[in-house]
Amino acid sequence: MNELNGYHFEDLEVGMSASFAKTITEADIVLFAGASGDNNAVHINEEFAKGTVFEGRIAHGMLTASVISAAIAGRLPGPGTIYLGQNLRFKAPVRPGDTVNAVVTVKELIPEKRRVTLHTICKVGPLVVIDGEASVMPTSRAAQKANV
């Protein structure tokens, strides 16, 4: 792995995995609401949220999913990777103060396009809160040589 470029496509193997963990704070939720415009009361109003099926405030699903992006950009394949797509299945809520652990695992390598399919999962403790699959384009030594 190169600190600036992460793993090149040529260095990846099916089964490789990496993780990134983040505790979702009150500030994260408020800032995400402001940045995204998603001011759903279930995220920002405890009194309202207590009357929902969740019985209290929950973090935005996309805020939680962003921990996957951090795992991809910072760990595997790492810096220089371009995110092409993501499928998500939200399984359980995340609450302020929960620590989300995202794990990304190389599922498939597509050499002709230098693309990678990753299995993506987020857990809070042993509980799966998000399950999905990402498509990414990591850096490539072959592509860099072709551009020289």
C-alpha positions in Angstrom: 0.0 0.0 0.0 1.2 3.5 -0.9 0.2 6.1 1.7 -0.9 8.6 -1.0 -2.4 6.1 -3.5 -3.7 3.2 -1.4 -3.6 -0.2 -3.0 -3.3 -0.3 -6.8 -5.8 -2.6 -8.6 -2.9 -5.0 -9.3 -2.3 -5.4 -5.5 -5.8 -6.4 -4.7 -7.0 -10.0 -4.1 -10.5 -11.4 -3.4 -11.0 -11.7 0.3 -8.8 -8.7 1.3 -10.7 -6.6 3.9 -10.2 -3.5 6.0 -12.3 -1.6 8.5 -12.9 1.9 9.9 -14.9 2.8 13.0 -16.5 6.1 14.0 -18.7 7.1 17.0 -21.7 9.0 15.7 -22.0 12.2 17.8 -24.7 14.7 18.4 -22.6 17.2 16.4 -22.3 14.7 13.5 -26.1 14.5 13.3 -26.7 18.2 13.5 -24.0 19.0 10.9 -25.2 16.3 8.6 -28.7 17.7 8.8 -27.4 21.1 7.9 -25.1 19.9 5.1 -27.7 17.6 3.5 -30.9 19.6 4.2 -32.4 16.4 5.8 -34.1 17.9 8.8 -36.4 14.9 9.4 -37.7 15.2 13.0 -36.7 11.6 13.8 -33.1 12.8 13.6 -33.2 16.1 15.3 -36.2 16.3 17.6 -36.2 13.9 20.6 -39.8 14.6 21.7 -41.1 13.7 18.2 -38.8 10.7 17.8 -40.0 9.2 21.1 -43.4 8.8 19.5 -42.0 6.8 16.5 -41.3 3.1 16.1 -37.6 3.9 17.1 -38.7 5.4 20.5 -36.0 8.0 20.2 -33.7 9.9 17.9 -31.7 8.0 15.2 -28.8 9.0 13.0 -29.4 9.6 9.3 -29.0 6.4 7.3 -26.7 8.1 4.9 -24.6 9.6 7.7 -24.1 6.0 9.0 -23.3 4.8 5.4 -20.6 7.5 5.1 -18.5 5.4 7.4 -18.2 3.0 4.5 -16.8 5.8 2.3 -14.2 6.4 5.0 -13.2 2.7 5.0 -12.9 2.8 1.2 -11.0 6.1 0.9 -8.7 5.6 3.8 -8.1 1.9 4.0 -9.1 -0.4 1.1 -8.5 0.2 -1.7 -7.4 3.6 -0.1 -6.5 7.1 -1.2 -7.0 7.7 -4.9 -10.0 5.3 -5.2 -13.0 6.6 -7.1 -16.4 5.5 -5.7 -18.7 4.5 -8.6 -21.7 3.0 -6.9 -23.2 1.7 -3.7 -26.2 -0.5 -2.8 -27.4 -0.3 0.8 -29.8 -2.2 2.9 -30.6 -0.5 6.2 -31.1 -3.2 8.8 -31.3 -1.4 12.2 -31.1 2.2 13.5 -28.0 3.9 14.8 -28.3 6.2 17.7 -26.2 9.2 18.9 -23.2 7.7 20.8 -23.2 4.4 18.8 -19.8 3.4 17.3 -20.2 2.2 13.7 -17.6 -0.2 12.4 -17.6 -0.4 8.6 -15.9 -3.4 7.0 -15.1 -3.6 3.3 -14.1 -6.8 1.6 -12.9 -7.4 -1.9 -15.7 -9.6 -3.5 -14.8 -9.4 -7.2 -12.0 -8.0 -9.4 -12.9 -6.9 -12.9 -9.5 -6.7 -14.7 -10.8 -5.5 -18.1 -12.2 -2.4 -16.5 -9.9 -2.2 -13.5 -13.0 -2.2 -11.3 -13.6 -3.8 -7.9 -16.8 -5.0 -6.2 -16.7 -4.7 -2.4 -19.0 -6.3 0.1 -19.8 -3.5 2.6 -21.2 -3.9 6.1 -21.7 -1.7 9.1 -22.1 -3.0 12.6 -22.8 -1.5 16.0 -21.3 -4.1 18.3 -22.4 -7.4 16.8 -25.6 -5.9 15.3 -25.6 -5.4 11.5 -27.0 -2.0 10.8 -26.2 -1.7 7.0 -25.3 -4.4 4.5 -24.4 -3.7 0.9 -22.1 -3.7 -2.1 -19.9 -1.0 -3.6 -18.3 -0.6 -7.0 -15.0 1.3 -7.0 -12.1 2.2 -9.3 -8.8 2.0 -7.5 -5.6 3.5 -8.7 -3.7 1.3 -11.2 0.0 1.0 -12.1 -1.0 0.1 -15.7 -3.2 3.1 -16.0 -0.5 5.4 -14.6 2.1 4.0 -17.1 -0.4 4.5 -20.0 -0.7 8.2 -19.0 3.0 8.9 -18.9 
